[in-house]
Amino acid sequence: RKEVEQDPGPFNVPEGATVAFNCTYSNSASQSFFWYRQDCRKEPKLLMSVYSSGNEDGRFTAQLNRASQYISLLIRDSKLSDSATYLCVVNGMDSSYKLIFGSGTRLLVRP
Amino acid sequence: NAGVTQTPKFQVLKTGQSMTLQCAQDMNHEYMSWYRQDPGMGLRLIHYSVGAGITDQGEVPNGYNVSRSTTEDFPLRLLSAAPSQTSVYFCASSNPGVNYGYTFGSGTRLTVV
């Protein structure tokens, strides 16, 4: 089983749609959770950290369910510029600084 | 503020050649890491460092060496390039703490022929 698993997609949605991505992780002791965004042929960029109580940043909402070892990202009112690959990231089994990346979920927002 | 700077951006090597990928950060981050990204496999950790003079192996360290003589620099050395090392290499840095994510450099696209 992979340490971090994501649905690869692609998710193809119209502008203005709400879309949700899910991610599961295997290490129950993980403490650090993030969502990154990666555009084609570019470096990953931190979208948001994920906190235990859930957190929101504009149109983006992240949730963490420790009992189910599950992280989600909700994007409301999708924009064309949201088209990218979204990476779920969790710290590794033995440290907070060894981040383990999921393979990513691709989002395509169409006009 | 340059962030994380990687050089070169592109490189073609012949099998058996060696080279060093450079990485420098100007944010005074303690943690630095090297990842490689291959199609369909996501990013995999090669080596990491939690401070000057301290390095350790990640998930896929074979064929690579690192050193961390200063806080700013974290070069990655390919000892004897192989076609399997064709990949995109990303260097990243971070402050310590569970809520600090990594800042990535723009990557080095390496082809080994």
Interface residues (C-beta under 8 A of the other chain):
Chain A: Q31 S32 F34 Y36 K42 E43 P44 K45 L46 S49 Y51 L87 V89 N91 G92 S96 Y97 K98 L99 I100 F101 G102 S103 G104
Chain B: Y31 S33 Y35 G40 M41 G42 L43 R44 L45 Y48 V50 G58 F90 S94 P96 G97 V98 N99 G101 Y102 T103 F104 G105 S106 G107
